[in-house]
């Protein structure tokens, strides 16, 4: 994270603008010399300043009149004056807060206001490092003021112009040195502070970009297929348990879903939209009545659990109906299909409902040029899941959880002379 906005002389733009900057400095030097020849000399106490604030550092650098420099930094719990440790502090203590407030004010102060701002600063009482900083600022600025007054009193306009030209020549040498360092990959005046988490994220992103695209797509597709296979196993296991303990009820829901599909879908969609309002209204009614408070303790966990159970039960009922319809297609050479039972119906029906997801994951491994096909398959898979859930929930409600299944109408009775599929006896 970049903590200070400083120009980098290694930047090509800075290199191109450096000669223009020098020309401006030369012109300003000539103007300044003429102005100083006609007006009283001006005392320049602070020639340049630099302030840097970050989470772990508060730094001030001053170039004072007379050639003296002053660098004060509160860094990592230590107080430094010109790279000499003079004390310690804690993050957020009065010294840290007061010093940071001073530097924030210094950022907004002009060159004329900065000396007075630094001299008037008072360290918090009871802080020995703070008193040391206060004395250091006052002494350094006092010497700078005296040096500036001596220079203003003894330097005529010609000497001032010569000093300005010497200063410009020094700046030219500094620019050349910074250009040379910039060619070695260094930058000037920029402070960086990067967290470990950011470095780890950058390394992880670089590793992902370095991985071959084909292998990454194949790995993602295989991972999705394994997750889908796990979902299939869980749903089939639940279906087998329902068939073992309540086959008659599952078959009742499946028959209702097959013979009253449209009606079950409409009822299921309405129930899906009304389940949350019913839960909220029921909770409110029970909460505002004294008699309903004990029932509220039962309502809060039982209603969501019953809703989820009805959704799963209805979905497996639709899967059973789908598997039964597939078995009735009479695949060629399938003596095994003649012995199909509810376990087989659940297995094949769940596979049919999840087949579009599997196809989408397989197409994903082919590459980005089939992204449209993959998106279409995923959309159809989601729509099929919503339809199966709605039809199943409606079938559960219409058939009273399979106790009153909807019988097929006379028009739906099979007219084929082929003997019906024989199912194994109930378990």
Buried (B, 14 or more C-beta within 10 A) or exposed (E): EEBBEBEBBBEEEBBEEBEEEBEEBBEEBEEBBEEBEEEEBEBBBBBEBEBBBBEEBBBBBBBBBBEBEBBBBBBEEEBBBEEEEBBBBEEEEBBBEBBBEBBEBBEEBEEEEBBEBBBEBEBBEEBEBBBBBBEBBBEBBEBBBBBBBEBBEEBEBEEBBEBBBEEBEEBBEEBEEBBEBBEEEEBBEBBEEEEEEEEEEEEEEEEEEEEEEEEEBBEEBEEBBEEBEEEBEEBBEBBBEBBEEBBEBBBBBBBBBBBBBEBBBBBBBBBBEEBEEEBEEBBEEBEEEEEBEEBBEEBBEEBEEEBEEBBBBBBBBBBBBBBBBBBBEEEEEEEEBEEBBBBBBBBBBBBBBBBBBBBBBBBBBBEEEBEEBBEBBBEBBEEBBEBBBBBBBBBBBBBEBBEEBBEEEEEEEEEEEEEEBEBEEEE
